Amino acid sequence: MNNNGFKNGAIVGSILGASVGMFFGARMNPIQKRKISRNARKATSTLMNGINSIWR
C-alpha cells in the first residue's frame, strides 16, 4: 500500500492548521497567546513521547 495519500494529507493539514493558527493568533491578547503556547508545548512533548514509545 502506498503512503502518498497520508503524506499529502499531513502536509495539507499542517499548512491549514498553521494558517488558521495565524489568523486566530492575530486576534488574541498576550495572556491567551501565552496559555496556548504552554498547552502546545505540553501537547508536543506528549506526542513525541507517544511516537518514541511506538518506535521502541
C-alpha positions in Angstrom: 0.0 0.0 0.0 1.4 3.4 -0.8 1.5 6.2 1.7 1.4 9.2 -0.6 -2.2 10.0 0.4 -1.3 10.0 4.0 1.8 12.2 3.5 -0.1 14.7 1.3 -2.9 14.8 3.9 -0.4 15.5 6.6 1.2 18.3 4.7 -2.1 19.9 3.7 -3.4 19.6 7.3 -0.3 21.2 8.8 -0.5 24.1 6.3 -4.2 24.6 7.0 -3.6 24.4 10.8 -0.7 27.0 10.6 -2.8 29.4 8.6 -5.8 29.1 11.0 -3.5 29.5 13.9 -2.0 32.7 12.5 -5.5 34.1 11.9 -6.7 33.5 15.4 -3.3 34.4 16.9 -3.6 37.9 15.4 -6.9 38.4 17.2 -5.8 37.3 20.7 -4.4 39.2 23.6 -0.9 38.2 25.1 -2.3 36.3 28.0 -4.3 34.0 25.8 -1.3 33.5 23.5 0.9 32.5 26.5 -1.7 29.9 27.6 -2.0 28.4 24.1 1.8 28.2 23.6 2.2 26.5 27.0 -0.5 24.0 26.1 1.0 23.5 22.7 4.4 22.7 24.2 2.8 20.1 26.5 0.9 18.6 23.6 4.1 18.4 21.5 6.1 16.7 24.3 3.2 14.2 24.8 3.0 13.5 21.1 6.8 13.0 20.9 6.7 10.6 23.9 3.9 8.6 22.2 5.8 8.4 19.0 9.0 7.3 20.7 7.2 4.6 22.7 5.8 3.2 19.4 9.2 3.0 17.8 10.7 1.1 20.8 
